[in-house]
């Protein structure tokens, strides 16, 4: 059978081959990793769709593989009697691999999926791709429990997992220590590499190319404005100091970012236009009732922006834990597409590098990006006395297409009030 490089969805049409696990002439099992590719979102493992011998693998590390290219040719061992003598090619459209989201599964209606069998008889009665079966096994889910028409897609499985999780009462969180990794945006190593002569040329990584494309698209399609303010956080500092012992007992390293996220959510409840999706091509704004907070994470491979889904459901300690988990996945390059999509607003913490103010670029289709600067002590007059207080510089970028300056000013004032009320 010919295994064609699949359409991984999310606008990804090509990927760079970064690691080969199985070479020509070697045996491979179904679901065993064949190779790894770097997309513009993450490094993804490509599993084999069948058990057999690799007859051909016409690629080398560093090659760019396009959707529809033959990735490998595999001779199946003991093909199923239900299949024809010429096993059908794995289709390139709608097929999803690794940890990426499924595309429209209606495109599989004419494909024989009898080759994609799981390790149990019960699971084998359901049609699903290898990566979907693996996700089901990892979460102890029986695919037969999912009601669907035809092939079970990854989206359907993830929705089933979420529904199952929501049906249970949340257990007391006792996971390992969580601390936010600096979530800021800076140049990657490849953009700072030493240049020997003026003629030296550095090819951008796939991730860097995507960042470049999206930043340009953001600035070209929205009218972006940034408003700045300084907010006193003495009460937050005191609360964090008092909560340190309890946090340590629960295995949590409490940082300031969860405080900002909690206050941001309370502010967004009063200003829904800041928690929304804006499509400039049709000039339509869609406020979102849930709060999916994207956090910018600086990594050696470039800027990653994982998303805290339903952030309103977490307390301070819970936020600290999920932030650490996502930041670690960003550094390990193990973020899935689901981890990086669906945000309703972005928060960027560049203050960890000593920067006070910035002009964050909108993470489309978000309408706002809240930047957090480095803390600064100032002398102020309070009750006819000079006092030293700590302030945090805030930079709020918003889409002026749909949000006026007055609304942004009131948003910042409300955010300031919510920070004061939080403790």
N, C-alpha and C positions, 0 to 999 in steps of 0.2 A: 504494500500500500504506500501511496505517496502522502506524506504528511506536509500539508501546506501551512506556511506561517499564517496564523489566524488574525482576523480583525479584532483587536483587543478593546475596541470601543474608546469612548472619551476623546475622540478626535485623534487618536494615535494611529498613524499609518505606517510607521517604520520603527525599528529598534536596532541597537548596536549589540552584536554578539560579544559578551564579555567573559564567558566561561563555558567550556565544553566538558560535560561529564561522561559522555559515551561517544566513542569514535567508531568509524567504519569497521565492520567485522565483529564488533562486540555484541554480546547478548544484552537485552534490556527487557525489563518487565513493565507491564502496564502500570501507569502512575509513577514510575521511577523517573527521576529528573534526567532529562536528555541534555539540556543546556540552560544557560542563564543569559538573559538579554536585558539591556538597559533601555527603558523607555524614557519619555520625558517626565515620568512621575516617580519611578522607582526601578530597582533591579528585580526582575521577575523570573521565577523558575518555570521552565517549560517541561511539563510531564509528557511521557510517551503515551499515546492513545492506545497502544497495544503491546502485547508481549511478542518478542521475536528477535531477529538479528538485523542489525543496522547494515543494510546493503550499500547505502550511500549517504554521506553527509558533506555536501559540497560547499562548506563554509569554513572560514578561519576566524579566530578571535580578532575583533576589530572591524569585521565586515558589517555593513549596514544591510539589514534584511527588510524587505518590503512585504506588506500584506499580499498574499497570493504566491510569493516565492516558495519553491519547494524547500522545506527545511531539512527533511530527511526522507529516505525510502526505507521502509521496514518490512521484512518478510515475516509474516505472522506464523507462529507455531500452532499447529492444530486448530485451524480456523473453525469457528462454530458452524454446524451443519446448516443453520438457518441463513448463513450468508452465502452469496454467490461465489464462484471460483475466483472471480476478480473482485477483491474487496474494494469497496468504494473509497475514493479519496476523502480525507478529512477536509471539509469545506472551509474556505478562508473567510467567508462572510458570516458574521454572527457568532463565531466560535471564540471563546474567551479562555485564557490560560492563567496559571499562577494565581495571584491574589487580586486580579483585576475584575471589575464588574462585568456581568453578562450583558450582551447586547440583546436585541429583540429576538426571542426564541422562536418566533413564528417562522423565521428563516430556516429552521431545521425540519420543517414538515416533511420534506422529501428525502431525508437522510436516514439511513439505517443505523441505529445506535445500539444494535445488539452486541457490538464489540465492547462497548463500555460497560463492563460488569464489575460489580463490587465483590468484596471478599465474603459476603454472606448471601444466602439464598434469598432472604427477604428483600434485601437491598437490590438484588439483581433483577427483580421484577419491575423496577422503576428505571426509566430512561434519564440519564444525567451524565454530564461530563466528568472526567476524572477529578478535576479540582473541586467540583461541587461535592462529589462523594467524599473526598478527603476532608472538606470543611464539615460535612455532616458527621463523619467519624470523630473528628476532633471535638465536636460539641455533643456527642452521644445522641445524635438525632437519627431516627429512622425515616428515610425518604418516603416510605409508604404512608407516613402520617401526614404528609403534605398533600393537600388537595390541589391538583393542577390538571391542565389539559395538555397531555403530551410530555415533553421534556421538562424536568425540574430545573429552573434557572437559579443562578447564584442569588439574584435579587429576591426570588421567592423564598429561598432557604434562609437568607439573612432576615427577612421579614418574619419568618416563622420563629427563628431564634430569638428575635427581639420580643415577639409576642409572648413566647414562653417565659422569657426573663421578666417581663412586666407583670405576668400573672403570679409571680412569687413575691413575697415580702422581701425587701432588701435586707440582707444580712449585715451585721455590724462589720464595718470595714476594718480589717487588721492586716492589710497587705504590707509589703516592704516599704522602706523609706522612699519618699517622693520629694523631689526638689526640682524646681524648674531650671532647665538649661537655658542659658541666655537666648531669648527669642528676639533676635534682631537680624537686620539685613546688612550684609557686607560683601565685599568681593570674594570670590572663591580662589582657591589656591592656583587654579589654572590661569586666572586673570592676573595673578601677581607673580607668575613665574619669571625667572630672570631672563632677560633678552640680551643675547650676545651682540647682535648687530641690528641696525635699523631695518634690515630685510627679513629678520626672523618673523615667522608667522605662527601663531598659536591657534590651533583649532579648538573651538569651544566644545565643551562636553554637551551631551544630549540635554542634560538638566539645565545647563547655562543657556543653551539656545532657546529652550522653552521659557525660561524666566525672561529673557530678552523679548521674545515675541509677545508675551502676556503683558509686560510692562508697557510696551509701545501701544498695544491694543487698548489698554486701560486709559492711557493719557489721550489717545486719539479719539476715543468714543464718549468720554465724559468730561464735563467742565468741573475740574477738581479745585477745591479751595481748602486751605488749612487755617484753622483758628487755634490760638495757643493761650494757655493760662497756667498759673501756678496755684497749686492746691495744698493747703496745710494738712499734714497727715500725722500730727503728734499723737492723736488718739489711736491710730492704726499701729503705730510703733509700740505704744504702751500695751495694747491688746495682744499683739504678737508676742511680746516679751512675757506676758502673763500666761499665754497659752503654750509656751515652749515645752514645759514639763509634760503636760498632757499629750502634746503632739509626739514627744519622744517616747512616751509610754505606748503609744499606738503605732510606733514605727514610722512617724511622719516628720519630715523636715519641712516645717511650715515657712513658706516664702511670702512675699508681698503680693505676688500676682493673683492668687485666689481672692484676696480682698478687692482688688480692682475689678476682677471678673464679676464677683457678687454684686458690687455697687453698679457695675455697668448693666447687668441684667435688670436690676430694679429701675434704673433710669430708662432703659429701652421700653419698659412696660408703659411709660408715659409718652414716649416718642417713637411710635411704631415705624415711622418712615426711615429711621436709622437702622432698623432691623428688617431689611427688605431686599428684594431683588429688583434691579432696574435693567430693562432691556431698551437700550437707546435706539435700536434699529426700528422699533415700533412705538417708542416713547410710552412704555407701560411700566407702572410700578406695582410690585406685589409685596405688601407687608406680610411677614411670617410670624405666626403665633408662637412657634417654638424658638428656642435660643441655642443656636449651634455656633459656638465661638471658635473662630480660627485663631491659632497662635503662631506667630512667625518664629521659626526656629533656625538659627544659624548653624550650619554644619560644614565640615570640610568640603563637601560636595556641592555646596550651594544652599540657597534658601529653600526650606521646606515649610509648608504651612498646614500642619495637621489640624483636625477639627474636633473640639469637645462637643459631642452630640448631646442635646438636651441638658445643657450645663445647669439649667435651673433646678435640676433634681439632685445636685450635689451640695454638701455643706463645704466649709472651708477645707477640712481635712480631706474630704473626698476629691475636691478639685486639685489639691496638691498632689494626690496620688495619680490621678489620671493625666495630669500635666507631665509628670515625670515619666510615665509609661509611654506617652506619645513622643516626648522629646527623645527618649532612648531609641524608640523605633525609627525616628528620623535620622539619628546618628548611625544606626545599624543599616539604614537603607532598606528597612523591612516594612515601611508604610504601604498599605494597600490603597487602591484608588478610593475605596470607601472612607478610609482614614483622612483623605485630603479633599473631599468634595462635600457639598451640601452646606457650606457655611452661610450664616446670615449676617455676620459682622466680623471684623478682624481686629485683634489687639496686638500691637508690636512693642516689645520691650527692648529698646535699644539703650536704655539707661545703664544696663550692666556693663557697657563698654565706656561709660563716662560721658555719653552724649546727653545734652540737655534737651535740645529741640530738634525736630526733623519735619519733613513733609512727606509722610507715608503715602504711598500710591495705593489707590483702591484695588482691592482684590475682587475683580469682577466675578459675579454680578452684584457684589455688596455695594451698599451706598455709603458706608462709613468705615474708617480705619482709625482706631484710637492708639496713639503713640504714647509710651511711658518713658520719661527721661530719668536721668540720675538724680538722686535726692540731693538737696542743697539746704544748708542752714542759713537762715536770715535773721537779722535783728529787726524786730518790729516793736511798735508802741502799742501796749495793751494795758488798759486801765491805768494810764498815765505812768506806766513802767516800761522800760526797755527789756524785752525778752528775746531769747533765742528760740526759734521754732524751725522745724523741718518742713520743707515744701517739696512737692514733686512737680516737675514741669510736664504739662500735658499738651499734646499736639493732635488735634482732631481734624482729619481730612474727610471731606464729605462731597457728595455729588451735588453741585450747585444747580444742576438740571432740575432736581426735585426738592432740594432743601435750601431754604433761605438762610442768610447770615443770622437773622434774629432767632430763628429756631435753633441754630447751632450754638449761639450764645446761651440761650436758655437751657439747652441740653447740658452744656458744661457746668452751668450753675447747679442744675439738678444733680449731676454726677458728684459735684462737690458736697452737696447736702447729703446724698446717700452714703458717701464715705463717712461722713460725720455720724450718721445714724446707725451705721453698720454695727458698731460696738455697743 
